[in-house]
C-alpha cells in the first residue's frame, strides 16, 4: 500500500495519515482543535504534538472554544504547570486569544468552517504532487488566510501553520498522487 512517506516513521503518524490527514473538516470544534495544536507545534515536530494530543484534549476542555475563550489567569497557570502539553506561555495565551476571535468569526460567518472554506470558494485545492519534497510549505491561499486571521487578532497562525491547517483539514489535498488516500480523500468532499 503506497503512502506519503512522511507518515511511515511511527505507528501514530501512520494512523493519523490513514484516518485523519486531509479528510475534509466541516466541524468547527475540529477546526479549533487543529488550530490549537498547530499553533502549539510552531518550532516543534508534529509527532511531538500528536503524542500530547490526548493531554491537550483534557487540558483544553475537549477543544470547546467557548470554554477556552473564558480561561482565567488561574487556568493559564494550571496550563503552564501541565507537563502533558507544551508549556509555552505565549502559545497558551495565543490559544485563549484565538478562541475569542474564533467565536467572533462564527458569529460573523455562521461557522468557522464556512469562513475557512470561503477562501477556496468552498472547493478543495487538489495537489498533484508526485513526491513529498515538491509539496510547498505555504501558498498564496495560506498567505491570504493568515493575513486575514492576523487582521482579526489571531496569534501564532502564520502562513506555514495555516498551510498545515489547510492540509490537515482537507481544504487542500496534499497526499502525493501515488498515495492510496489521494483518491479516497477526493471522494469525501461535499458536492
C-alpha positions in Angstrom: 0.0 0.0 0.0 1.5 3.3 -1.1 1.5 6.2 1.4 3.1 9.6 1.7 6.5 8.7 3.0 6.4 11.3 5.9 4.0 9.1 7.8 5.9 5.9 8.0 8.2 6.6 10.9 5.8 5.7 13.7 2.5 3.9 14.1 0.9 7.1 15.4 1.9 9.0 12.3 0.7 6.2 10.0 -2.7 6.1 11.8 -3.0 9.9 11.6 -2.2 9.8 7.9 -4.6 7.0 7.2 -7.6 8.2 9.2 -7.4 12.0 9.5 -4.8 13.9 7.5 -6.5 15.6 4.6 -10.1 14.5 5.5 -12.3 17.5 4.8 -13.4 19.1 8.0 -16.7 21.0 8.3 -17.0 20.8 12.1 -15.9 23.9 14.0 -14.7 22.1 17.1 -12.3 20.0 14.9 -11.1 23.2 13.2 -10.5 24.7 16.6 -8.6 21.6 17.8 -6.3 21.7 14.8 -5.7 25.5 15.3 -4.7 25.0 18.9 -2.5 22.0 18.1 -0.9 23.6 15.1 -0.1 26.8 16.9 1.4 24.8 19.7 3.5 22.9 17.1 5.3 26.1 15.9 9.0 25.3 16.1 8.4 21.6 17.1 7.7 18.4 15.2 4.1 17.3 14.5 4.8 14.0 16.1 5.5 15.8 19.4 2.1 17.3 19.3 0.4 14.1 18.2 1.9 12.4 21.3 0.4 15.1 23.5 -2.9 15.3 21.7 -5.0 13.5 24.4 -3.4 15.6 27.1 -4.4 18.7 25.1 -7.9 17.4 24.8 -8.2 17.1 28.6 -6.4 20.3 29.4 -8.4 22.3 26.8 -11.9 21.1 27.7 -12.2 18.9 24.6 -11.3 21.9 22.5 -14.5 23.8 23.3 -13.8 27.4 22.0 -16.5 28.9 24.3 -14.8 27.4 27.4 -11.3 28.2 26.2 -12.2 31.9 25.5 -13.2 32.2 29.2 -10.0 30.9 30.6 -8.8 32.9 33.6 -5.3 33.6 34.9 -5.7 30.7 37.3 -6.4 28.4 34.3 -3.4 29.8 32.5 -1.2 28.9 35.5 -2.7 25.4 35.5 -1.9 25.0 31.8 1.7 26.3 32.3 2.1 23.6 35.0 0.7 20.8 32.9 3.6 18.6 31.7 1.3 16.9 29.3 1.1 19.9 26.9 3.6 22.4 25.5 4.2 24.8 28.4 4.9 27.9 26.5 3.2 31.0 27.9 2.9 32.8 24.6 1.4 29.8 22.9 -1.1 29.2 25.7 -2.1 32.9 25.7 -2.4 32.8 22.0 -4.8 29.8 22.2 -7.1 31.7 24.6 -6.9 34.8 22.5 -7.6 32.8 19.3 -10.6 31.2 20.9 -12.2 34.6 21.4 -11.6 35.6 17.8 -12.8 32.1 16.6 -16.1 32.9 18.3 -16.3 36.2 16.5 -15.8 34.5 13.2 -18.5 32.0 14.0 -20.9 34.9 14.7 -19.9 36.8 11.6 -19.9 33.8 9.1 -22.2 31.3 10.8 -19.4 29.0 11.4 -15.6 28.9 11.2 -15.9 26.2 8.6 -17.8 28.5 6.3 -15.2 31.1 6.8 -12.2 29.0 6.1 -13.7 27.2 3.1 -14.9 30.5 1.6 -11.2 31.3 0.8 -11.2 28.4 -1.7 -14.8 29.2 -2.8 -16.0 26.0 -1.0 -13.9 23.8 -3.3 -10.9 21.7 -2.3 -7.5 22.5 -3.7 -6.2 19.3 -5.2 -2.5 18.9 -5.2 -0.8 16.9 -7.9 2.4 16.1 -6.2 4.4 13.1 -7.1 6.9 13.3 -4.3 6.6 14.9 -0.8 9.6 17.2 -1.3 7.6 19.1 -4.0 4.8 20.0 -1.6 5.1 23.7 -0.7 5.2 25.0 2.9 2.9 27.9 2.0 0.9 29.3 -0.9 -1.0 32.4 -1.8 -4.1 30.9 -0.2 -2.4 30.3 3.1 -0.8 33.8 2.9 -4.3 35.3 2.4 -5.9 33.4 5.2 -3.1 34.0 7.6 -3.1 37.8 6.8 -6.9 37.9 7.4 -6.6 36.0 10.7 -3.9 38.3 11.9 -6.0 41.3 11.0 -8.8 39.8 13.1 -6.4 39.5 16.1 -5.2 35.8 15.9 -1.7 35.0 17.0 0.7 32.1 16.2 -1.0 31.4 13.0 1.4 32.4 10.3 1.2 31.3 6.7 3.1 28.0 7.2 0.9 27.0 10.1 -2.2 27.9 8.2 -1.0 25.8 5.2 -0.6 22.9 7.6 -4.1 23.6 8.8 -5.5 23.5 5.3 -3.7 20.2 4.6 -4.9 18.6 7.9 -8.5 19.7 7.4 -8.8 18.8 3.7 -9.1 22.2 2.3 -6.0 21.2 0.4 -5.4 17.5 -0.6 -1.7 17.2 -0.5 -1.4 13.4 -0.4 1.0 12.5 -3.1 -0.7 11.1 -6.2 0.6 7.6 -5.7 -0.7 7.5 -2.1 -3.8 5.4 -1.7 -5.5 8.2 0.3 -5.2 10.7 -2.6 -8.2 9.2 -4.4 -10.1 8.3 -1.2 -10.0 11.8 0.1 -11.3 13.2 -3.2 -14.5 11.2 -2.7 -15.1 12.8 0.7 -15.7 16.4 -0.4 -19.1 17.9 -0.3 -20.7 18.0 -3.7 
